Amino acid sequence: MSHLSPLLVQSSGICAERGEGSWLYDEKGNRWLDFTSGIGVTSTGHCHPKVVAATQAQVAKLVHAQYATVTHPNMLALTDRLYEHLPKGLDAVAFSNSGSESVEAAIRLARQATGRTNLIAFRGGFHGRTLAAASLTTSTSKVRTGWQPLMAGVSIAPFPHAYRYKQDMDQCVTDCLNELDHIFATECNPADTAAMIIEPVQGEYGYYPASAAFMKGLRERCDKHGILLIADEIQAGFGRTGKFWSHEHFDVKPDIIVTAKGLASGYPLSAIAASRDLMTHGYPGSQGGTYGANAVACAAALATLDVIEEEQLVPRADKLGQQLLTHLQGLQKQHDCIDEIRGMGLMLGLEIVSAPHTPDGDRAGKLLKHCENNGMLMLRCGTQGQVVRWLPPLTVTEAEIEKAVELFDAALKET
């Protein structure tokens, strides 16, 4: 650790030597119930046997087949398997390694296909740390600080954070859409706007879902002005919210989907999906990369889809998410420091406060340290680290949820 960059600070003191299901172990055999899932990555749990078997078999056959040079069976099969889960008409897929890379691929495609320059992102969104992705990110200032000037042509519109604005959701949506129209009139002419990019359920900012009315309002404006709608499904996609894609909750179809995290159960792989027609309007050479669609990562993704389908993990996330939500609502009634519970499925956040609408990141940090000391690993998010994330693997058991709630209740009582 002495030679690791001091900027790479871990949120816990754990050195994980192995993982199994919902559990992490250190070299001494101590174990922690992992309710982080590697920030939503290990959605099939740590080292799911089917994912392990698939990747072990692939390593012995072919590790790297550079996909701008040759194709390979796993990549071709994965495009077909993803197509089965994509909205109708999104029939072309391009791969990268990380969420940030695929966000940049999506906005590059949007600009090239439309011939327009401007982009609209939404306040509180997290889209990555690379230059263009950071230019779209406003979840916390640390992603942008010291990195200016960022990419030009980006306008930030309000997201319906009803809790933050102290409004009911309907009024908040109306105000946010009105403000978006004002942005069109004052700084970002629709005729110059290539795309809007949104997390249908925001992650890093504090687990805020959008609403059907808001998403439909965006779709209507995109259709009216010829603007593309990009759904960033990097954290909320792949079953996490109780539907395969989080935008499905709102009955809105995007033009481009970005996916990563849970796609390959821990192997680096990301993708964008769009219609074949839209893809053909990108420029030659604008998609690709040395390691994109790595053969082993694609094998892991195929096995991940097998597990999701065979174990019914999407409806299971909805069912167990309801179980977890009920328990957390019970804790909320007992503890005034829980001001709001937000999210969907197995992606829930607790707003920790010292008084109503007064974020308390210090208390949230103490709660997580207490949990770590007693065998559970969790994460925080929000502008002040005041939101406790509940992000277990989709394979989590009912008994493990009960155990996690019990440990968190003890932390609430003892900190």
C-alpha positions in Angstrom: 0.0 0.0 0.0 2.9 2.4 0.5 3.4 2.8 -3.2 -0.3 3.3 -4.1 -1.3 6.8 -5.1 -2.4 8.7 -2.0 -5.3 10.0 -4.0 -6.8 6.5 -4.1 -8.4 6.6 -0.7 -10.5 3.7 0.4 -13.8 4.2 2.2 -13.1 1.2 4.5 -10.1 -0.4 6.2 -10.7 -3.8 4.6 -8.2 -5.7 2.5 -10.4 -8.2 0.7 -8.6 -11.5 -0.2 -11.7 -13.3 -1.6 -15.4 -13.0 -2.1 -18.3 -15.5 -2.1 -21.9 -14.5 -2.8 -22.8 -11.5 -0.6 -19.6 -11.8 1.5 -16.0 -10.5 1.4 -13.2 -12.1 3.4 -9.7 -10.9 4.4 -6.6 -13.1 4.7 -7.4 -13.9 8.3 -10.8 -15.2 7.5 -12.8 -12.3 8.8 -15.8 -11.6 6.8 -18.1 -8.8 5.9 -21.6 -8.7 4.5 -21.0 -6.7 1.3 -23.9 -4.3 0.6 -21.8 -2.3 -1.9 -21.5 -4.9 -4.7 -18.4 -3.0 -5.8 -20.6 0.0 -6.4 -23.3 -2.0 -8.2 -20.9 -4.2 -10.2 -21.1 -7.7 -8.7 -24.8 -8.0 -9.2 -24.6 -11.8 -9.4 -22.6 -11.8 -6.2 -18.9 -12.4 -5.7 -17.5 -15.3 -7.8 -20.8 -16.8 -9.0 -20.0 -20.4 -10.0 -21.4 -20.0 -13.5 -19.5 -16.8 -14.1 -16.3 -18.3 -12.7 -16.7 -21.4 -14.9 -17.4 -19.4 -18.0 -14.3 -17.2 -17.6 -12.0 -20.0 -16.6 -13.0 -21.9 -19.7 -12.5 -18.8 -21.9 -9.1 -17.9 -20.5 -7.9 -21.3 -21.7 -9.1 -20.7 -25.2 -8.7 -17.0 -26.1 -8.0 -14.0 -23.9 -7.7 -11.1 -26.3 -9.1 -10.7 -29.8 -8.9 -7.1 -30.7 -12.4 -6.4 -32.0 -11.4 -3.8 -34.7 -9.2 -6.5 -36.1 -11.2 -9.7 -35.8 -14.5 -10.8 -34.4 -14.9 -13.5 -31.8 -17.9 -15.7 -30.9 -18.5 -14.3 -27.4 -18.8 -10.7 -28.7 -21.2 -11.7 -31.5 -23.3 -13.8 -29.1 -23.4 -11.0 -26.5 -24.8 -8.5 -29.0 -27.6 -11.0 -29.8 -28.3 -11.6 -26.1 -28.3 -7.9 -25.3 -30.7 -7.3 -28.2 -33.2 -9.6 -26.5 -33.4 -7.1 -23.5 -33.2 -3.8 -25.4 -36.2 -1.6 -26.4 -37.6 -2.4 -29.8 -35.6 -0.7 -32.5 -32.3 -0.5 -30.6 -30.6 -3.2 -32.6 -26.9 -2.2 -32.7 -24.3 -2.4 -29.9 -20.8 -1.0 -29.5 -18.5 -2.0 -26.7 -15.9 -0.2 -24.5 -14.3 -0.9 -21.1 -15.8 1.5 -18.7 -18.9 3.6 -18.1 -17.0 6.8 -18.8 -15.8 5.5 -22.2 -19.3 4.5 -23.2 -20.8 7.8 -22.1 -18.2 9.5 -24.4 -19.1 7.1 -27.2 -22.8 8.0 -26.8 -22.3 11.7 -26.9 -19.8 11.5 -29.8 -22.4 9.5 -31.7 -25.1 12.0 -30.9 -23.0 14.9 -32.1 -21.9 13.2 -35.3 -25.3 11.8 -36.2 -27.2 15.1 -35.6 -24.5 17.5 -36.8 -25.3 19.5 -33.7 -22.9 20.5 -30.9 -24.8 21.2 -27.7 -25.7 18.7 -24.9 -28.0 18.9 -21.9 -27.3 17.0 -18.7 -29.2 17.1 -15.5 -28.2 18.5 -12.1 -27.0 15.7 -9.8 -26.1 13.3 -12.6 -22.9 11.3 -12.5 -21.5 10.2 -15.9 -17.8 9.6 -15.3 -14.4 11.2 -14.7 -12.9 11.5 -18.1 -13.1 14.9 -19.7 -16.3 14.8 -21.6 -18.0 12.6 -19.0 -16.9 14.9 -16.2 -18.3 17.9 -18.2 -21.8 16.2 -17.8 -21.3 15.4 -14.2 -22.7 17.5 -11.3 -23.2 15.0 -8.5 -20.3 16.5 -6.5 -17.8 19.3 -7.4 -14.8 17.0 -6.7 -15.3 15.4 -10.1 -14.8 18.7 -11.8 -12.5 20.6 -9.4 -9.0 21.3 -10.9 -10.2 20.0 -14.2 -11.4 23.2 -15.8 -12.0 24.2 -18.5 -14.2 21.3 -19.3 -15.8 20.4 -22.6 -17.8 23.3 -24.1 -21.4 23.1 -25.3 -22.9 21.6 -22.1 -25.9 23.1 -20.3 -27.1 21.7 -16.9 -30.9 21.5 -16.4 -32.7 20.8 -13.1 -33.6 17.3 -12.1 -36.8 16.8 -10.0 -35.2 16.5 -6.6 -38.5 17.0 -4.8 -36.9 16.4 -1.4 -34.2 19.0 -1.9 -36.6 21.6 -3.3 -39.2 20.8 -0.5 -41.9 20.4 -3.1 -44.4 17.6 -4.0 -43.2 15.7 -7.0 -45.9 17.0 -9.4 -45.0 20.7 -8.8 -41.3 19.9 -8.9 -41.6 18.2 -12.3 -43.6 21.2 -13.6 -41.0 23.7 -12.4 -38.1 21.6 -13.8 -39.6 21.2 -17.2 -40.4 25.0 -17.3 -36.8 25.7 -16.4 -35.6 23.4 -19.2 -37.8 25.4 -21.7 -36.2 28.5 -20.3 -32.7 27.0 -21.0 -33.8 26.4 -24.5 -34.8 30.0 -24.8 -31.8 31.6 -23.2 -28.6 29.5 -23.6 -29.1 26.2 -25.5 -31.2 26.6 -28.7 -32.9 23.3 -29.5 -31.7 23.6 -33.1 -28.1 23.4 -31.8 -28.8 20.6 -29.3 -27.7 17.0 -30.1 -28.8 15.1 -27.1 -30.0 15.1 -23.5 -28.4 12.6 -21.2 -30.0 11.5 -17.9 -29.8 8.8 -15.2 -33.4 7.7 -14.9 -32.5 6.9 -11.3 -29.6 9.0 -10.1 -26.9 7.3 -8.3 -24.0 9.3 -6.8 -26.1 12.4 -6.0 -28.3 10.4 -3.6 -30.5 7.8 -5.3 -33.2 10.1 -6.7 -35.6 8.5 -9.2 -37.1 10.6 -11.9 -40.8 10.3 -12.6 -43.0 9.2 -15.5 -44.2 12.8 -16.1 -40.6 14.2 -16.1 -39.3 11.5 -18.4 -42.2 11.9 -20.8 -41.7 15.6 -20.8 -38.1 15.1 -21.9 -39.2 12.6 -24.6 -41.8 15.0 -25.9 -39.2 17.8 -26.2 -36.7 15.6 -27.8 -39.2 14.4 -30.4 -40.4 18.0 -31.1 -36.8 19.3 -31.7 -35.0 16.3 -33.1 -32.9 15.8 -30.0 -31.6 12.4 -29.0 -32.4 11.1 -25.5 -29.6 9.1 -23.9 -30.4 6.9 -20.8 -27.3 6.4 -18.6 -28.1 3.0 -17.1 -24.6 2.3 -15.8 -25.6 1.9 -12.2 -29.4 1.5 -12.3 -29.6 -0.9 -15.3 -29.3 -4.7 -15.6 -32.1 -5.4 -13.1 -31.0 -3.3 -10.2 -34.2 -1.4 -9.8 -36.6 -4.3 -10.3 -36.9 -3.9 -14.1 -34.1 -4.7 -16.5 -33.6 -1.0 -17.4 -34.6 1.7 -14.9 -36.2 3.8 -17.7 -38.8 1.1 -18.1 -40.4 2.3 -14.8 -41.3 5.5 -16.7 -42.6 4.0 -19.9 -40.2 6.1 -22.0 -37.9 4.8 -24.8 -34.5 6.4 -25.1 -32.6 6.7 -28.4 -29.3 5.5 -26.9 -28.7 3.4 -23.8 -25.4 3.3 -21.9 -24.6 0.2 -19.7 -21.7 -1.0 -17.7 -21.2 -2.0 -14.0 -23.5 -5.1 -13.6 -23.0 -6.1 -17.3 -20.2 -8.5 -16.6 -20.2 -9.3 -12.9 -16.9 -7.5 -12.2 -15.1 -7.8 -15.5 -14.4 -4.5 -17.3 -17.0 -4.1 -20.0 -19.4 -1.4 -21.1 -21.6 -0.8 -24.1 -23.9 1.6 -25.9 -27.0 0.5 -27.8 -28.8 2.4 -30.5 -30.7 1.8 -33.7 -28.6 0.5 -36.6 -29.7 3.5 -38.6 -28.4 5.9 -35.9 -25.1 4.1 -35.6 -24.5 4.4 -39.4 -24.6 8.2 -39.0 -21.5 8.1 -36.8 -18.1 8.6 -38.4 -15.8 5.7 -39.4 -13.2 5.1 -36.7 -15.2 6.9 -34.0 -15.9 3.6 -32.1 -13.3 1.2 -30.9 -10.5 0.7 -28.4 -7.7 -1.8 -27.7 -9.5 -3.8 -25.0 -13.2 -3.3 -25.8 -15.3 -6.4 -26.0 -12.5 -8.5 -24.4 -13.2 -12.2 -24.9 -13.1 -13.1 -21.2 -15.2 -10.1 -20.2 -17.8 -11.0 -22.9 -17.8 -14.6 -21.5 -18.5 -13.2 -18.1 -21.3 -11.0 -19.5 -23.0 -14.0 -21.2 -22.8 -16.0 -18.0 -24.2 -13.0 -16.1 -27.2 -12.9 -18.4 -27.7 -16.6 -17.9 -27.7 -16.1 -14.1 -30.1 -13.2 -14.4 -32.5 -15.1 -16.5 -32.3 -18.5 -14.8 -32.5 -17.2 -11.2 -35.1 -14.6 -12.1 -33.0 -11.8 -10.6 -35.0 -8.9 -12.1 -38.3 -9.8 -10.4 -36.4 -10.9 -7.4 -34.8 -7.5 -7.1 -38.3 -6.0 -7.1 -39.5 -8.4 -4.4 -36.5 -8.2 -2.1 -36.3 -4.5 -2.7 -39.8 -4.2 -1.3 -38.8 -6.4 1.7 -35.8 -4.2 2.4 -37.8 -1.0 1.9 -40.4 -2.2 4.5 -37.6 -2.8 7.0 -36.0 0.5 6.4 -39.4 2.3 6.8 -39.6 0.6 10.1 -36.2 2.0 11.1 -37.3 5.4 9.9 -40.2 5.4 12.4 -37.8 4.7 15.2 -34.9 7.0 14.3 -35.4 10.7 13.5 -32.0 10.9 11.7 -33.5 9.1 8.7 -35.3 11.9 6.9 -36.2 10.2 3.6 -35.8 6.8 1.9 -35.4 7.0 -1.9 -34.7 4.6 -4.8 -36.1 1.5 -6.5 -35.6 -2.2 -6.1 -32.3 -3.1 -4.6 -31.0 0.5 -5.0 -32.1 2.4 -2.0 -30.7 5.4 -0.1 -31.3 6.8 3.3 -31.0 10.6 3.9 -29.2 11.0 7.2 -29.8 14.3 9.0 -29.2 16.1 12.3 -32.5 17.9 11.9 -35.1 17.8 9.0 -33.5 18.7 5.7 -30.1 19.2 7.5 -27.7 16.7 6.0 -25.4 15.0 8.4 -22.5 13.3 6.6 -20.5 12.9 9.9 -23.3 10.8 11.4 -23.6 8.8 8.2 -19.9 8.1 8.3 -20.0 6.9 11.9 -22.9 4.6 11.0 -20.9 3.0 8.3 -17.8 2.6 10.4 -19.9 1.0 13.1 -21.3 -1.4 10.5 -17.8 -2.2 9.2 -16.5 -2.9 12.7 -19.4 -5.4 13.2 -19.2 -7.2 9.9 -21.0 -5.2 7.2 -19.7 -3.0 4.4 -21.7 -0.1 3.0 -21.1 3.1 1.1 -22.2 6.7 1.2 -23.1 9.2 -1.5 -24.7 12.7 -1.7 -23.0 16.1 -1.7 -22.0 15.8 1.9 -21.8 12.0 2.2 -25.1 12.0 4.0 -26.9 9.3 2.0 -26.3 5.7 3.1 -26.6 3.4 0.1 -28.2 0.0 0.2 -26.7 -1.8 -2.9 -26.5 -5.6 -2.2 -26.0 -8.1 -5.0 -29.2 -9.2 -6.7 -28.5 -12.7 -5.4 -28.8 -11.5 -1.8 -30.9 -13.7 0.4 -33.8 -12.7 2.6 -31.8 -13.8 5.6 -28.9 -11.6 4.6 -31.2 -8.6 4.2 -32.6 -9.3 7.7 -29.0 -9.5 9.0 -28.1 -6.2 7.3 -31.0 -4.4 8.8 -30.2 -5.8 12.2 -26.6 -4.5 12.0 -27.7 -1.1 10.8 -30.3 -0.8 13.5 -27.6 -1.5 16.1 -25.4 1.2 14.5 -28.3 3.7 14.7 -28.8 2.9 18.4 -25.1 3.0 19.3 -23.7 6.0 17.4 
